[in-house]
């Protein structure tokens, strides 16, 4: 049996902030509900309302890079793999 590594989640956060539950840590995740891949953004802040993601404009480039990384790591057989 062989194993493969596929990146499905990345945390974007300020230096010195906990990447899992730190304030302002944005989690970018590659999801699939059997209809194809989609990107999910979430934060675990107590300061954000359910369903709301807030980030600094400067953080956008990091989030954009994370999305590209996740899509490029999708399995080759998926039609979205390698589109960015």
C-alpha positions, 0 to 999 in steps of 0.5 A: 500500500502506498500513501500520497500527501494532498494539502487540503487546508492552510492557515493564514495568520499574523506572525506570533499568532496561533495558527489554529485558534489565534485572533485573525487566523483565517483557515482556507480549506479545499472541500468537496460535497460530491459536486466538485471542489470549493474553497471554504474560508473560516475563522475561530475568533470569538469576535466574528459572527457565525458565517462572517470572515474578516481579514486585513486587505494585506492578508488577501495576497496570502489567502490568494496564494493559499487558494492557488496552492490548494487547487494545484494540490487537488487530485489530477483526475479532478477538472479543477486540478492545476487551473491556477 
